Protein backbone atom coordinates (compact mmCIF):
# COMPACT_ATOMS: atom_id res chain seq x y z
CA UNK A 1 0.00 0.00 0.00
CA UNK A 2 1.51 3.27 -1.10
CA UNK A 3 1.70 6.59 0.66
CA UNK A 4 -0.91 8.11 -1.67
CA UNK A 5 -3.51 5.45 -0.89
CA UNK A 6 -2.91 5.81 2.85
CA UNK A 7 -3.28 9.57 2.53
CA UNK A 8 -6.66 9.07 0.88
CA UNK A 9 -7.83 6.49 3.42
CA UNK A 10 -7.10 8.63 6.50
CA UNK A 11 -9.89 11.22 5.94
CA UNK A 12 -12.35 8.54 4.83
CA UNK A 13 -11.73 6.38 7.90
CA UNK A 14 -11.83 9.47 10.16
CA UNK A 15 -15.22 10.59 8.83
CA UNK A 16 -16.69 7.09 9.07
CA UNK A 17 -15.29 6.69 12.60
CA UNK A 18 -16.76 10.02 13.74
CA UNK A 19 -20.15 9.09 12.25
CA UNK A 20 -20.17 5.72 14.03
CA UNK A 21 -19.10 7.38 17.29
CA UNK A 22 -22.03 9.82 17.13
CA UNK A 23 -24.46 6.99 16.42
CA UNK A 24 -23.23 4.94 19.40
CA UNK A 25 -23.24 7.95 21.72
CA UNK A 26 -26.85 8.70 20.82
CA UNK A 27 -27.79 5.03 21.22
CA UNK A 28 -26.26 4.72 24.69
CA UNK A 29 -27.75 8.05 25.74
CA UNK A 30 -31.18 6.77 24.73
CA UNK A 31 -30.65 3.48 26.59
CA UNK A 32 -29.59 5.40 29.69
CA UNK A 33 -32.69 7.60 29.53
CA UNK A 34 -34.97 4.59 29.07
CA UNK A 35 -33.39 2.89 32.10
CA UNK A 36 -33.87 6.03 34.18
CA UNK A 37 -37.52 6.28 33.14
CA UNK A 38 -38.05 2.62 34.07
CA UNK A 39 -36.60 3.34 37.54
CA UNK A 40 -39.06 6.21 38.00
CA UNK A 41 -36.86 9.25 37.44
CA UNK A 42 -38.76 12.31 36.23
CA UNK A 43 -38.45 13.07 32.48
CA UNK A 44 -38.03 16.76 33.37
CA UNK A 45 -34.35 16.05 34.02
CA UNK A 46 -33.91 15.58 30.28
CA UNK A 47 -35.10 19.07 29.37
CA UNK A 48 -32.22 21.08 27.98
CA UNK A 49 -31.20 23.96 30.13
CA UNK A 50 -30.88 27.52 28.94
CA UNK A 51 -27.74 28.18 26.90
CA UNK A 52 -24.90 29.86 28.75
CA UNK A 53 -24.55 33.23 27.05
CA UNK A 54 -21.40 34.16 28.95
CA UNK A 55 -19.35 31.43 27.26
CA UNK A 56 -20.43 32.67 23.85
CA UNK A 57 -19.63 36.25 24.79
CA UNK A 58 -16.23 35.24 26.16
CA UNK A 59 -15.35 33.24 23.06
CA UNK A 60 -16.51 35.89 20.61
CA UNK A 61 -14.67 38.73 22.34
CA UNK A 62 -11.51 36.63 22.52
CA UNK A 63 -11.70 35.92 18.79
CA UNK A 64 -12.31 39.60 18.04
CA UNK A 65 -9.25 40.41 20.14
CA UNK A 66 -7.13 37.78 18.39
CA UNK A 67 -8.23 39.08 14.97
CA UNK A 68 -7.40 42.64 15.98
CA UNK A 69 -4.03 41.44 17.31
CA UNK A 70 -3.19 39.72 14.03
CA UNK A 71 -4.14 42.84 12.09
CA UNK A 72 -2.09 45.14 14.33
CA UNK A 73 0.80 42.66 14.25
CA UNK A 74 0.71 42.80 10.46
CA UNK A 75 0.87 46.60 10.54
CA UNK A 76 3.79 46.51 13.00
CA UNK A 77 5.57 43.96 10.84
CA UNK A 78 5.17 46.14 7.76
CA UNK A 79 6.13 49.40 9.51
CA UNK A 80 9.01 48.27 11.75
CA UNK A 81 10.01 44.90 10.22
CA UNK A 82 9.37 43.07 13.51
CA UNK A 83 8.22 39.73 12.04
CA UNK A 84 7.15 37.07 14.57
CA UNK A 85 7.35 39.02 17.85
CA UNK A 86 4.79 41.51 16.58
CA UNK A 87 2.25 38.81 15.75
CA UNK A 88 2.62 36.80 18.95
CA UNK A 89 2.66 39.78 21.28
CA UNK A 90 -0.35 41.44 19.66
CA UNK A 91 -2.37 38.20 19.54
CA UNK A 92 -1.79 37.56 23.25
CA UNK A 93 -2.31 41.20 24.20
CA UNK A 94 -5.57 41.71 22.34
CA UNK A 95 -6.86 38.20 23.10
CA UNK A 96 -6.34 38.94 26.79
CA UNK A 97 -8.03 42.33 26.42
CA UNK A 98 -11.00 40.58 24.80
CA UNK A 99 -11.27 38.15 27.72
CA UNK A 100 -10.95 41.04 30.16
CA UNK A 101 -13.77 42.90 28.40
CA UNK A 102 -15.94 39.76 28.60
CA UNK A 103 -15.24 39.54 32.34
CA UNK A 104 -16.21 43.18 32.88
CA UNK A 105 -19.43 42.74 30.88
CA UNK A 106 -20.35 39.57 32.81
CA UNK A 107 -19.69 41.27 36.17
CA UNK A 108 -21.89 44.23 35.25
CA UNK A 109 -24.63 41.86 34.15
CA UNK A 110 -24.55 39.84 37.39
CA UNK A 111 -24.58 43.02 39.53
CA UNK A 112 -27.53 44.36 37.57
CA UNK A 113 -29.50 41.07 37.84
CA UNK A 114 -28.70 40.29 41.45
Secondary structure as GFF3:
##gff-version 3
##sequence-region A 1 114
A	DSSP	alpha_helix	3	39	.	.	.	ID=ss1
A	DSSP	three_ten_helix	43	46	.	.	.	ID=ss2
A	DSSP	alpha_helix	53	80	.	.	.	ID=ss3
A	DSSP	alpha_helix	84	113	.	.	.	ID=ss4
###
